Amino acid sequence: MSFKENKIDMPSPVCLINNTEDGGLRICQEALDILDQITQPVVVVAVVGLYRTGKSYLMNRLAGKRKGFALGSTIESKTKGIWMWCVPHPHIEDHTLVLLDTEGLGDVDKGDEKHDVWIFCLAVLLSSTVVYNSLGVIDNMALEKLQYVTKLTEHINVTSDAVGGEEAYSKSTEFMHVFPSFVWTVRDFTLDLDGKPITADQYLESALTLKQGNTDNVVKYNKTRSSLRDFFAVRKCFVFERPGSTKQMKKMEELMDDDLDESFVQQSEAFCTYIYTNSKPKTMRGGLGVTGRMLATLAQTYVEAISSGQVPSLDNAVESLTWIHNSRAVQEAVEFYHCEMTKKVQFPTETQQELSDIHAGVEKEAISIFIKGSFNDQNQEYQRDLVKCLKKEYEEFVKRNMEESRKACGSIISRVFCPLEEAVKEGTYMQPGGYTEYCSALEEAVQQYRSEKGHGPMLEEVLSNYLAEKSAVGGNILAADRSLSEAEQKTEEEKRQKEALEQQNRQLEEQKKFQEQLIQDQKKSHEEHIEQLKKKMEEERKRSEEQFRRTQQALHQEQIRLMQEGFWKKSAEMQEQIDKLTKEIKRKKKKRWYQRI
């Protein structure tokens, strides 16, 4: 099993969400398996729009390919459901760009508006940038065809505390806070913007101007415009001239840039550059980052909700991500630790410090795997589980290292002290002057034992046990040595006891260092957990603050527009939302988030 940060470069798209025979939706396992391998953060760009408007071509451009998503050249819609293409992000290192090409809306053969609404909702829920593609111009007819945006409040559930904190926000503010950026691409554009002092963005915002009044026609006129302005904090517009003749457009996959209209190529490059540069990594509320495998869980959660007749809930999605991916992150981090330690540790290590150094390096990587794979680990519940699991794993390696060290030391002792033991059995030292010879041979054997390699950290303990076991042998030889006077024997006995005490002190010093090293290991482990957690929480805090500021800025701009259009009451209501957001941003800045650790 590989635990490295995986990135996928798919040769071609696969279906992510398919249509069932009864008009429902189902998730495709092949796409889930691909996403499951992506442990990197993802930037998700989804394209939606009426069928046969050239959505797939834009996605192929973003993938850096001419072929991929099916283009087709007939009036029939080629894309069914939602198709996915994952490629390395061209501008952001260690990120994956996930492109979602959706089924064309308004297909006359299908004629299922409810199905179209769900496709649109899924594109919004899964993406960090949603691209709406249309033909011609942005006029009232074009906006009426985008009526799906008005259905979002009925088909997506965001709880009242979704924006966080103690403040209650309006529903539109909640949506704006969690919804993706919105890019409108207008294909085969015929008006001349260059001849007027107006940009494509200004053209879009002008088209979204509201009308005064309460008549049915005015309410209908304002509905889609208000929804776009209320739900999407970031809006961008690109216009594209026709890429070439009708004949050329039927074989777009075969054409090189030199075969296309120069303005179209430049406009396409500007669009791709904007997406690469400005599309943010996919996040949930609170700045929680989403990886490829988390995106798979999101897609499953939303499709299951839709299939069961429920409204997809962002809160439920967060709960699913929390339970599934935190448990998995702990498991993968522990498995990684065990596998790497098994590969890297050669038992016994010469010292406990050597084992500790290997442990520190592997544990750091294991914590990193957990941190990257964890999601919304409130109060560090799952990280505490990881601490316990890694501690237990390390204790097992320490225990085995001690056992292997004892075996190695025992083997060395058997070999080194064998000649001495044979001499003792033969009675070589049971004669006058034999004790001196025995002590000399014993000292030589001890020195040889200590000079050998491969003892491990139990060197002195095993030696102490052996010498204690053989202590009576030395006493018997001393007592039998008639060449020594009674006073000399007493002196030698005192010397023997002193040497035994010195050996005991060596063993105690060895044990003390061993315990101190374990305490130091635990301290380093704690510091490493804290350091990596702080880094992740700081990143989430910054993303969360960015979400709030983006919403705050969008509301402020919308407030100015409402005043310019004469909607004073709505402008005043929006000020209340702005004040709440300002208060929340200040509260978050004052809050010492790191105290949660």
ABEGO torsion letter per residue (X at the ends): XBABBBBBBBABBBBABBBBAAGBBBBBAAAAAAAAABABBBBBBBBBEBBGAGAAAAAAAAAGBABGBBAEABABBABBEBBBBBBBBAABBGBBBBBBBBBBBGBAAAGBAAAAAAAAAAAAAABABBBBBBBEBBBAAAAAAAAAAAAAAAABBBBAAAAEEABBBBAAAAAAAABBBBBBBBBGBABBAAABBBBAAAAAAAAABBBBEABAAAAAAAAAAAAAAAABABBBBBBBBBAEBAAAAAAAAABBAAABBAAAAAAAAAAAAAAAAABBBBBBBGGBBBBAAAAAAAAAAAAAAAAAGBBBBAAAAAAAAAAAAAAAAAAAAAAAAAAAAAAABBOBBABAAAAAAAAAAAAAAAAAAAAAABBGBBGGAAAAAAAAAAAAAAAAAAAAAAAAAAAAAAAAAAAAAAAAAAAAAAGAABBBGAAAAAAAAAAAAAAAAAABBGAEAAAAAAAAAAAAAAAAAAAAAAAABAABBAAAAAAAAAAAAAAAAAAAAAAAAAAAAAAAAAAAAAAAAAAAAAAAAAAAAAAAAAAAAAAAAAAAAAAAAAAAAAAAAGBAAAAAAAAAAAAAAAAAAAAAAABBAAAAX
